[in-house]
C-alpha cells in the first residue's frame, strides 16, 4: 500500500514536469545563480514538504487499515446473524410441518 502511495506522489511530481518545460530555462538559470544558503533553504523546504506528504500518506494508510478492520467486524457480525437466522428457521420448520397454517 505504501509503495502505491509513493508511486502516486512520484506521478504527481512527473505531472509537474510539463509546467517546468514551459517555463524554459529560467528555473535552471536561477538555480545556477542561487547561493548555497538559498539552495539550503529550498532543500529544507522540500524536506518539510516531503515530511508532510509522508505524514499524510501514513494517516491515509491508518484510516484504510481502520476501515478494513471495521469492514471485517461487520462481516463477522453479519455471518453470526445469518447463523442465528438459519438456526431460527431450522427450529421453526418442524413446527410448521406439524401445524400447517389454516386457511
C-alpha angles and dihedrals in degrees: 000000000000091000091056090052092052091046089053090051090049089050090053090051091050089049088061093057095085089056090053091049091053090054088062122207095328095102092046091050091047092049093051090051093045118111121241089250091054091048090049089052091051090048092052090048092051090047090053090049091050090048091051091049091050090052090050091051091048091051092049092048090049091050089049092052091048092049090049091052091049089051092050090049091051090049090052090050092048091050091051092049089049090052090050091048092049090049092049091049091048091050092048095047097073091048091053091052091050095046110028114196114271118234 
